[in-house]
Amino acid sequence: MDNSSAHSRQDEASLTSRRRRGWKTIQLPEELLNRVDDIVERPELGYTSRSEFIKEAVRLRVEALESQLREKERKR
């Protein structure tokens, strides 16, 4: 087996492993990512990585939208 085949199999195995863990890759505009980096670089805000910040931001937004939907459904 040549070297490129070995790398290709390793890449495929790594991708399969990530899929099993439930992780996905997303793309963000560079300007938005720069704003996230500015926040993460400030230790007093308590974030240690982009990933940590983005996961929390998305979770909070999803929870807020779900709460709004529940409220609308209760009023019906």
Phi, psi and omega per residue, in radians:
M1 nan 2.272 3.138
D2 -1.381 2.956 -3.050
N3 -1.094 -0.662 -3.115
S4 -1.180 -0.599 3.093
S5 -1.162 -0.694 3.126
A6 -1.111 -0.763 3.119
H7 -1.134 -0.696 3.140
S8 -1.081 -0.745 3.111
R9 -1.164 -0.668 3.091
Q10 -1.130 -0.746 3.118
D11 -1.085 -0.753 3.136
E12 -1.117 -0.727 3.123
A13 -1.130 -0.710 3.126
S14 -1.126 -0.749 3.118
L15 -1.110 -0.761 3.122
T16 -1.086 -0.723 3.129
S17 -1.093 -0.766 3.119
R18 -1.104 -0.699 3.128
R19 -1.097 -0.697 3.137
R20 -1.116 -0.594 -3.136
R21 -1.333 -0.195 3.112
G22 1.511 0.269 3.125
W23 -1.570 2.492 3.088
K24 -2.233 2.713 3.088
T25 -1.774 2.412 3.078
I26 -2.198 2.838 3.063
Q27 -1.979 2.425 3.100
L28 -2.205 2.575 3.045
P29 -1.039 2.488 -3.084
E30 -1.003 -0.684 -3.138
E31 -1.067 -0.718 3.111
L32 -1.181 -0.731 3.120
L33 -1.100 -0.642 3.081
N34 -1.105 -0.668 3.101
R35 -1.143 -0.702 3.079
V36 -1.083 -0.798 3.135
D37 -1.032 -0.695 3.119
D38 -1.052 -0.667 3.124
I39 -1.223 -0.812 -3.093
V40 -1.109 -0.542 -3.127
E41 -1.245 -0.182 -3.136
R42 -1.704 1.753 -3.060
P43 -0.989 -0.523 -3.107
E44 -1.161 -0.271 3.121
L45 -1.517 -0.202 2.958
G46 1.517 0.154 3.122
Y47 -1.755 2.463 -3.124
T48 -1.915 -0.145 3.134
S49 -2.772 2.793 3.026
R50 -0.978 -0.832 -3.073
S51 -1.001 -0.802 3.138
E52 -1.041 -0.809 -3.136
F53 -1.112 -0.823 -3.077
I54 -1.152 -0.709 3.098
K55 -1.060 -0.762 3.138
E56 -1.172 -0.733 -3.131
A57 -1.079 -0.767 3.138
V58 -1.173 -0.775 3.137
R59 -1.027 -0.797 -3.140
L60 -1.111 -0.699 3.132
R61 -1.178 -0.739 3.107
V62 -1.080 -0.787 3.123
E63 -1.065 -0.706 3.138
A64 -1.127 -0.764 3.134
L65 -1.163 -0.713 3.106
E66 -1.101 -0.679 3.107
S67 -1.115 -0.754 3.094
Q68 -1.056 -0.742 3.130
L69 -1.124 -0.740 3.102
R70 -1.065 -0.717 3.137
E71 -1.101 -0.760 3.122
K72 -1.105 -0.714 -3.128
E73 -1.169 -0.611 3.111
R74 -1.163 -0.562 -3.099
K75 -1.348 -0.199 -3.121
R76 -1.319 nan nan
